[in-house]
């Protein structure tokens, strides 16, 4: 089912190199269309957003919904659905409140110099939640709650509504997450509207949340006009398994991400060829009854199984693949994790399915993909704040440092810098 490669062979090295570059090609085919959409939204505003919404889906009656039926939608949900959303919201909020405690800023004084960092929430955040193949109230919670905990005053949720009862889960999640308004639009046009603003849609300071290749490409192109969380493309999972692992559970984990999207990446590193083949048989058996089998089977075509004969090699392969989700089906999983440095979210041990991270564990499931965990991080409270450096000198402290500052300034040919110091210390300015 998954092509099998033995680590140390030329074939395995070629496959690893292909997968290491999986994030690079993602935008090439869609970028011309995305640029066209962004330019149209900047030039025409609401008219362009509505035109593209009609072309790609449903034309909304109103682009911005400031009063939405969040409480009513929550009450309309079946009791077990309502309980699951509340559990998730409470756990996500509790985790990010703890994270926020580390983002309070600081100040200290030493020899007449006060230094510090002030932490301030952004004024307005745009949260994107995908529509299309599936509805994702979990993404609303996972992206909006960190913004709410950070203290963001306005949280705009951009998601293409269906206009029927299926919207209730999104409305309910938006209410639980503190969303202040809903932008009834999706795709690159929604990202452009959030980034530049339209007559109906206010411009935001930060855009966060997962999306398809068009959304991800648009986020990359508008960066600079607005901040973004990360480049989050198709879902991916890397399962690392020893020979004591259960092939049935491994296959279930791989399919849990493969069913997201045809472009997803299910990846496996295991200890033997026997395990790789056993997992392949389980994949076929489970696909037979999987509702989204067509999507999952297509995604499996992007994946691979690598056979590594030592834990050290397993860790090395995991670092090269730098996967969004890392599932460790091995003895002493915590010990192996200590040797792996690149992963978006690590699921440690055989009783920790990736699905708990998608829904109720607490940390945001919005993660860098395509190898971007080499330099990126999970979405968090820190994504919705800015930091201001605080610097305050007493007259005595400035006098002590004046000579060094002036020396640096003149070394770099910046005479006005030096004179700005001398004007304060009483030294004569050079002519």
N, C-alpha and C positions, 0 to 999 in steps of 0.2 A: 504493500500500500504506500508506505513512505520509501523512497529510495534509500538504500543502506550504504554507508561509507565507512571504511575502517580508517581511523585516524592514523596518520603517517603515510598514507598513500597519496599519489598525485591527484587522484579523483576526489579524495576528501578535501585536499587543499583547495582545489578549484571550486568545490561546492561551498566551502567556508568563505572564500573570497567573494563569491556571488552573493551569499547571504549577508556578508558584512556591508555590502553596498546596496542593500535592499531599500534604504530610504532615499537614495540619490535619484533614482529614475522616476519616483512616484509622481512628481509634478510635471514632468516634461510634456506628456501628452495632453494635459489639461490646461497648462499655463496660458496658451493663447486665448482660449475661451474665457478663462478667469480674468485675464487682463481686460478683455472687452467688457465683461460684466462690471468690473470695478469702475472703469472709465464711464460707462453709461450711468451708473448710480451717482457718481460724483457730478456728472453734468446735468442729469435729469431728476435726481432725487427720488421721491415717492413713485413717480410715474414709471421709472425704470424698474424699481423693486416689484411693483405690481405686475408689470409686463412679464418679468422673468418668473414670478410666482405662477402666473397663468400658464406660461409655457411649460414649466416643469411640474406643475401640480394643480393646486387650487388657488384661485384668486380670493384673498381674504376680504371680508366686508370692511375691516379696519386694520391698518398695519400695527397700530399701537393700542393695546388694551390695558388701560390703567386700573380698571375695576374688573376683576375676574372672579368667577365663582369658586374660590379656593375652599372655603369652609363647607359650602354646600356640596361640592364635589367629594370632599373627604367623607362627608356623611352618607353620600350615595354609594360609596364603595362597599363591597362585601366586607363583613367584619374581619375576616382573616387578611384581606388585602389591606384594610386600614391599619390593622395591628402590625403588619410587616413594614409598612411605610413608616409608622411611628417608631418602631424599634430601630430601624435603620437611621432615621433622622436623629434620634436621641444618641445613638452610639457615635455617629459621625460628628455630631456637635461636641460630645464629651471629649473625643480624641483631639479635635482641633482647638477646643478651649485650653487643653493642656499644652498644645503646641504654641498657642498665642502667649502663654505665660513666658515663653522664651523670647518673645518679640516685643518687649516693653521698653527697650532703649536703656541708656545708662549715662551717667555723668560722673566725672571725678576731677579733683583739683590737686595740682602738684606745683609747688613753687610759683604760685601766682598765675598759673595757666589752668583754665577750666576747659576740659575736653569731654565730648560725649556724642551720643547718637540719639536723635529724636525719631520715633516711629509714628507715622501718620497713615491712616487708611486712604486709599484712592477715593475720589469723590463719587465716581460712577463706574460700575462694572457691567460688562456684557457677558452673559453666560449662554453658550450654545449647547443645545441638546438635539441630537439627530432625530430625524423622522425617516420616512421611507420604509425600509424593510421591516423595521420594528420600532416600537415606542420605548423610550428609555427614561422613565421617571427616576430611576437610580442615578442617571447622569445629572439630572436637575439637583438632586440632593448632594451628590458628591462634588459638584462645582460651585453651587450657590451657598451652601452652608459655610465653607471656609471664608467666603467673602463676607457673609453676615457676621461671623465671629470676629473677623478683622475690624468690623465697624463701618463697612461701606454703607453710605446713606441710601444710594439708589442701586438696585440690582435689577437689570433688564434681562429677561430670559428670551432668547431668540429660538423659536422652534416652529416648524410648520404644523399648525393645528389641522385636525381633520374636520372640525365643525360638527362632531357628533359625540356620542357618549364615550367613545374611546379617548377623548381628551380629559376625562375626569381624573385619571391617574396623574396626568401632567399638572393639571390645576391643583390637585391635592398636594403633590410634591412641591410645587412652587409656593404654596401657602406655608407648608412646614419649613421651607428653606428661607423664608423671608424675601421672596421675590416681590418687587414693588410694581413691576409692569411686565407685560408679555408682548414681544414683537412677533406677530404672526407671519413669519417668513423664515425660510431656510436657505441653504446653499451659499454660494459666494456672494449673492446679492444681500443676504442678511449680514454677512461679515463686513461688506463694504459700507452698508448703512450704519452699522454700529461704529465703524472706524471713523467715518467722515461726517456722519449726521445727515438727516434729511429734514424737510419741514415737519414731518410727523415724529421722527425717531431722533432722540438726542444723541449726540456724540458721547462715547464712553472713553474712559482712560485705560481700561484693560479688557481684553477679550480672553475668555478661558472656556475650555470644554472641547470634547472630541467631535470629529466629523469625518466625512468621506474625503476623497482626494481633492475635490473642488474646494471644500471648506478649508482644508489644511493648506492648500496652495494659496488661497485668498488670505489666510492669516499670515502666511509668510510674506506676501506682497504688501500688506498694509502695515507691517511692523515698521515703526518709526513714526507714523502718524498716530499710532496707538501701541501699547505694549501687548504682548501675547504671553500665554503661559508656556507653550512648547509646541513643537511640531509633532502632533499626535495623529498618526495615520492608522492603517489597518491593524487590528488586534493581533497579538502574537503571544505564544507561550513556549517556553523551553522547559521540558521535563527532564530531569536528571535522575536516572534510576540504576540501582545495582541489581544483582541477580536475585535478591530476596524480595524485590518489589512485585506487586500484583499487576500483570499485564492488562487485566480488565479495568483496573482503576486508572492506570496510565492512559489507556485509550480513551476513557471517559474524560479525563482532564484535557487531552489533546482536542477532542471534539467540542469541549465546552467553549473553546475559542474559535475553532474552525467554523462553527455554525454562525458566527457573527457576520461573516462577509467572505465572498469568494476570494478577496485579496488578503485574507488573514494568513498568518504563518504559524502552523503547528510544528514544533521542532522537538527532537528527542536526542538525548545523549545517554547511552546505556553501556553496560559493562560487557555485553556479549552479543554476537550475532543471533544466538538463540532467543534472547530477550527481544531484540528488534523484530524478529519474525513472529514471535508470539504476540507482540503488540499489533503488528500488521493484521494478524488473523482476528484479533479482537476489534480492531477498527472496522473491518468488513462486517463482522457480526452485529456491531452496534449501529452501523449505518443503515442496516436493513429495517430498523424500526424508528429511526430518527426523523422527526417531521421535517427538519431543514436539511435533509440528507444531500440534496443537490448542491446547496451552498457549501456544506462541509466537505463534500467530496472534491469540489473545485479547489477549496483552500488547501486540502491535503496535497494537491499538486504543487503547491509552493514550498512544501516542507521537506524535511530530510531527517534521517536517523543516522547518528554518528556513533560508532562503536569505539569506546576508549577503554583501555585495559587497566588504567590506574585512576585513583581519585584525583591525583595531581593533573592528569590529562583531562579529566572531566571538567575540573575547575578552569583549566586553560581554555577549553572550547567554550565554556559558558561565558567567560570574559570576552572572547572574540565575538560571540553572537550578541552579547549585550542586549538581552531580551527584556521586553516590557514586563512580562510575568515569568518568574522563575519558580518552578515547583520541584522540591527536593524529595524524591522517593528513595531515600538511602538510610542506612544505619548511621547514627551520629550526624544527622542532618545539620545541626548547628555547627558542628566542627567543619563540615564541608563548606557551609556558607561563609565561614571565616576566611576561606581561601578564595572566595569569589567576590570580586569588587565591583562588578557592573551588572546591576539588575534594577528594574523599576520598582517591583514589589516582589519580595521573597516569601514563598509559602513553605514553611519549614516542617517537614515530617509528613508521614503518609496519611495522617488524619486531618490535614489542612488543605481542603480543596480550594482552588483558585476562586470558585464561585462565592466563598464567604467574603473575599476581598471585593468582589463586584458589588455586594449588596449590604452586608451588615457588620463587617468587622470594625470599621471606623475610619482608617486612613482612606483618602480619596482614591478612587479607581481611575482618575484621570492621570495618565502616565505617558512619558515620552516613548515613542516607538521608533522603529527603523534604525536601531543602534544609537539613538540620541540619548540613551541613559549614560553614555560615556561622559556627557557634560550636562545633562538635564536631571530634573528631580520630579517626584510626584507633586501634583497640585497641592498647595497648602495655604495657610494663613499668610505666610511670607510673600505669596504671589500678589496679595491685594493691599500691600502697604508700601510706602516709600520711606526712605531713611534720609534724614538730614544730619550732616555732621555739624556739631556745635563746637566752636572755637572762640575762646575769650581770653585775652592777655591783659594782665595788669601792666601799668607803666614800667614797673621794675623788670617784669619778665620780658617785655618788648626790648628794653635796653640791653638785656643779656643776649638776646638773639639777633639784634639789629645788624651786627657786623656780618654774621653768617648769611643772613637773608640778602643783604646788599651784595655780598660777594657772589652768591648764586645768581642774582639778577644780572649783575654786570658780566659774569661768566657767560651767560646766555644772551647777552646783548639787549637786555630789557631794562633800560635806564629808568623808565617811569616806575617800574616796580621798586627799584631802590629808592627813588625820591619819595614814594608814598610812605616808606618806612622813615626816612630822614625827616619828613615833615612832622612826624609825631614825636620823634626823639629829641628834636631841637638841634640836630646836626645840620650844618650848612649843606644846601643842595649843590651838587656839582653843576657847573655851567657848561 
